Amino acid sequence: MAEDNRDWSTQIREHMEVIGADGTHVGTVDHMDGDRIKLTKRDNDAGHEGGTHSGHHHYLSSGLIAEVEGDKVRLSANGDVAWGMLEEK
């Protein structure tokens, strides 16, 4: 279960897969940037229609992290909800 004040930066590594609570691929970790996960540019449109998010980085708040399991970062929100919460740089 998520802990609101957990410092995830020690557990999250480059190239980990970020998935929603429903198992949907949301992105791939580029690195931690403060209290946000910076996602790689290369799969910004993975699993999402429209293709409007290519070519720039997106960020997710670490407050959405439910757990880190193996080489996956599982979010507390389903993939489509998390995708709507992405911050653009």
Secondary structure, DSSP 4 states (H G I P E B T S, - for coil): ---TT--GGGT--TTPEEE-TTS-EEEEEEEEETTEEEEPSTTTTTT-TT-TTTTS-EEEEGGGEEEEETTEEEESS-HHHHHHTPEE-
